[in-house]
Amino acid sequence: MSYFRSVIEAMEGYIPGEQPRNGEYIKLNTNENPYSPSPHVIQSLRDHLSSHRISLYPSPLGDGIRKKAAEIYGVPEDWIMIGNGSDEILNLIFRAFLGKGDVVMYLYPTYILYRTLALFQEAEYQEIPFTYDETLPMELIDRPAQLKVICNPNSPSGTFFPIPQMEKLLQVSDCPVVIDEAYVDFSRDNCLSLLKTYPNLLIPRSFSKSFSLAGMRIGILFAHPEIVHGLLKLKDSYNLSCLSQVAAMAALEDIDAMWENVRKIRETREWFTRAMRELSFTVRPSEANFVMVQKGGGNMRLLYEALKSRQILVRFFPEWPDLLRISIGTDLEMKTLLNALYSITGA
Ligand SMILES: Cc1ncc(COP(=O)(O)O)c(C=O)c1O
């Protein structure tokens, strides 16, 4: 006999990428940033620890971060909510807008957590096939739902929908529309400018990727104040630890350091994409800090395993065996990966 709700008992649960702790791998499987965060972040954390203030609860709403983010992104403070990673923000959104039997719609393949969160709510998830061009499928735009989610740039494809496509979706959807911008700093554009016009738009972002702070678990949401107000009712009072708040604040104070890391990653992404195509892999044009690679529709498990045995970890998804998702590391890491591929494939 199980004490769990039947839906929880039956589901598998989200399986995160492998997180080996011993540093023996070149780790290109969970889209972390290979570069350190700003030195100002490290110094601010040290200063905070030496001042003994960890005995106090942190600011419930992250007042300092909201103020600084408002200044940087040109969005009022009460249009901003902070989260324990953008995963927490997504979790709150699904809990807030979806009940049993409600419909959530998203493209597929995408971030599999959306499905997991829908299952928690006993909601119906409709997965619309991804078309890999720059046009959103009409079904996603036309069909009614209680929640629509687009990951832009998308994972695992890395591809990006131009903003007018997003606007088209927002214009006709009378439900909340989430545009998950976890990877947006690596892309050409973003949806913040649509926020004022569309009260149904929610934009969660992550500090785990461009800001090199995956370990601190920081996310930020931009949305109309009525939406933020509603979501705050669901949020844990002290969802973001004082150290995470210090890190987020310092990262925003030295945002140029983030942009410099992004510049390097984009450069690496470009030459690595070319090199992979020369090796006859299909690589979708990526606007994220990873690329999706395929080879003639073949199963990529053996290649994933061969790389792993050479201490290189990339992401293999059993659900999509014909692709690998490879995070962009340093130039040296990517050259090591290429050399491994030359030796595995005999190229
Ligand atoms: C599309 C997408 N959204 C959100 C997240 C969650 O990021 P975090 O909770 O680290 O901010 C991830 C993490 O990989 C992601 O790929």
The ligand as an ORCA input file, in Angstrom:
! r2SCAN-3c Opt
* xyz 0 1
  C      14.951     25.625    -20.101
  C      15.337     25.661    -18.677
  N      14.610     26.384    -17.821
  C      14.917     26.441    -16.518
  C      16.002     25.758    -16.018
  C      16.282     25.809    -14.550
  O      17.378     26.556    -14.228
  P      17.729     26.919    -12.738
  O      16.703     26.310    -11.841
  O      19.095     26.392    -12.510
  O      17.668     28.427    -12.672
  C      16.796     24.996    -16.860
  C      17.955     24.244    -16.330
  O      18.677     23.574    -16.976
  C      16.456     24.953    -18.233
  O      17.175     24.209    -19.094
*
